[in-house]
Amino acid sequence: MNDLVRVGVASSEAEAVSLSALLESAGIKSIYRVTNTGAGAFDGWAAGAPHEIIVSAKDADLAREILASQ
């Protein structure tokens, strides 16, 4: 994926997995990672930290619409 953009933030890794699966079901490839705010939080246990959802710039508008509907 080139030109990656953040389309949302999940409150945990579990939510990020769920949102990424939702995007994947719509044909949008995504990745998730711990946000800068979450890095180092929770004594290094990142699963409970906020995660950002990232997609290709060309899919960003549709991804935002899908995530907003949740």
C-alpha positions in Angstrom: 0.0 0.0 0.0 1.4 3.4 -1.0 0.3 6.7 0.4 -1.1 5.5 3.6 -3.6 7.5 5.7 -5.2 7.1 9.1 -8.9 6.7 8.9 -9.8 6.0 12.5 -8.6 5.0 16.0 -9.7 1.9 17.9 -9.7 1.9 21.6 -7.9 -1.5 21.8 -6.2 -4.1 19.6 -9.3 -6.2 19.7 -11.4 -3.4 18.3 -8.8 -2.7 15.7 -8.9 -6.3 14.6 -12.7 -6.1 14.3 -12.6 -2.9 12.3 -9.9 -4.1 10.0 -12.0 -7.3 9.3 -15.0 -5.0 8.6 -13.0 -3.0 6.0 -11.6 -6.3 4.5 -15.1 -7.5 4.0 -15.7 -4.4 1.9 -12.6 -5.1 -0.1 -10.4 -2.5 1.6 -7.0 -3.6 2.8 -5.9 -2.1 6.1 -3.3 -2.3 8.8 -3.4 -1.3 12.4 -0.7 -0.2 14.8 -0.4 1.3 18.3 -0.8 5.0 18.2 1.9 7.3 19.5 -0.3 8.0 22.5 -0.6 4.3 23.2 3.1 3.4 22.7 4.7 2.7 26.1 1.3 2.8 27.8 0.0 -0.1 29.9 3.5 -1.1 31.0 4.3 -2.2 27.4 1.2 -4.3 27.0 0.0 -2.8 23.7 -3.2 -4.8 23.3 -5.1 -2.4 25.6 -3.7 0.7 24.0 -5.3 2.8 21.2 -4.6 1.6 17.7 -4.9 3.6 14.5 -6.5 2.0 11.4 -4.6 2.8 8.2 -5.6 2.3 4.6 -4.4 3.4 1.2 -5.3 7.0 0.3 -7.5 5.8 -2.6 -9.7 3.9 -0.2 -9.8 6.4 2.6 -13.1 8.1 1.9 -15.0 4.8 1.7 -13.2 3.4 4.7 -14.2 6.4 6.8 -17.8 6.0 5.7 -17.8 2.4 6.7 -16.2 3.0 10.0 -18.6 5.9 10.7 -21.5 3.6 10.2 -20.4 1.5 13.2 
